[in-house]
Amino acid sequence: MSKNQWVVQRKDSWAVRGEGNTRDTSHHATQREAIDAARQTARNQQSELIIKGRDGKIRARDSYGNDPFPPRDKS
């Protein structure tokens, strides 16, 4: 089963965490690096990428699953 991939801010870094996991999958110095890593995992697992901004709110989503009408990031 594929898990959605979340990009979240940590104290001094950015992390990728699979939905429902208790531990982060990876840590990165920048949000861009975390997004790139999470996007690759989401593509491989055909799941959704969810990016949280510095304020903790969802700022973007991107779907790589089989949904015929997926949300797409506008960037």
Secondary structure, DSSP 8 states (H G I E B T S, - for coil): ----EEEEE-SSSEEEEETT-SS-SEEESSHHHHHHHHHHHHHHHT-EEEEE-TTSSEEEEEE-SS-SS------
